[in-house]
Amino acid sequence: MFTKESNLPDLATALRSVRKRQKLSREQTAAICGVSASFIRDAESDIQNCTLGKMVRLVNGLGLRLQIHGLEKLPDEAWQKSISKAAIGMGY
């Protein structure tokens, strides 16, 4: 799915469908993903207010994969700087 702001509701619907297909309650999904049940509710209804970090937990917890395309187009120097900043931000 190509994600842009205008189709975030479609992403929310898809995440809810995957959860229900796996016969998981919001509480069970939250426990698997390490987030709160209220976050699952928000991700399935008001996804624009969800943080990326928690969305990654949810996506991974449901057995899905989140990919970002286009990073390989960055020049090597810019790539290294962005990776270094990200690593510092994550405490590495």
N, C-alpha and C positions, 0 to 999 in steps of 0.2 A: 504494500500500500504506500503510495506517495503521500506524505503527510504535509499539509500546509494548514494554516490556522482555520481556514474555512471548512476543512473536513475533519476537524477534531471530534465533532459529535459522531462521525462514522467510526473513528478509532475507538471511542468510548463504547459504542454499540458492539463493535467487534470483540473488545475485551470482555464485555459482559457475556456475549455469546460463547466465547471460549470457556469462561468460568462455568457457565451453566452446562455446557456440553460435558465438562469434566465432573459434573454433579457436585460442585463445591459450593458451600455457602460463603457469604462474605467473610464470616468469622474464620472459617477454615482457610480460605485464601489468604487472609491477613496473617494468620499464624505461619503458613508456608512461606510467605513473602517477607515476613519481618516488618510489616506495616500495620496500621490500625484498620479496623473494620470501617471506620468512617472515611479513611483514605480510599478504600475500595469503592465505597458509595460515591465519593466525589469523582474518582477516576471513571466511573461508569455514567456519571451524569453531568458534572461540572468540571470537565477535564482541563479546562484552561487555567484553573487555579492550582494544578498539581505540579509538584517539583519534578524535575527530570530524574533526580536520583531515586526517588520513590517509584517513578514510572518504570525505571530500569528494573528495580526489584520485582515489581508486579509482572512485567513482561517475562523476565527470567523465571519467576516462580510458576507461571502458567506454561512454561516449556516453550516459550516463543523466543524470537531473537530480534533485537533492535540493531539496525545497521545505519551507519552514516556514510553516505557516498560523497566523494568530492575532495576529501582530505588529501588523497594521493596527488592532487593537482597543485598543492602548495609547493613552492620552492623549498629545497632542502633546508636552508637556513631558517626560513619562516616556520617550517615544520618542527625543527628542533626547539625553537623558542616556544612555540605553542605547547609542545609536549612537556618542556621543562616547567612552564607556568602551571600546567594542569597537574603535574606531579607534585609541585610545591603546594598547590591548593588542596591536594588530597593527603598531605602529610608525609610524602615520600622523601 
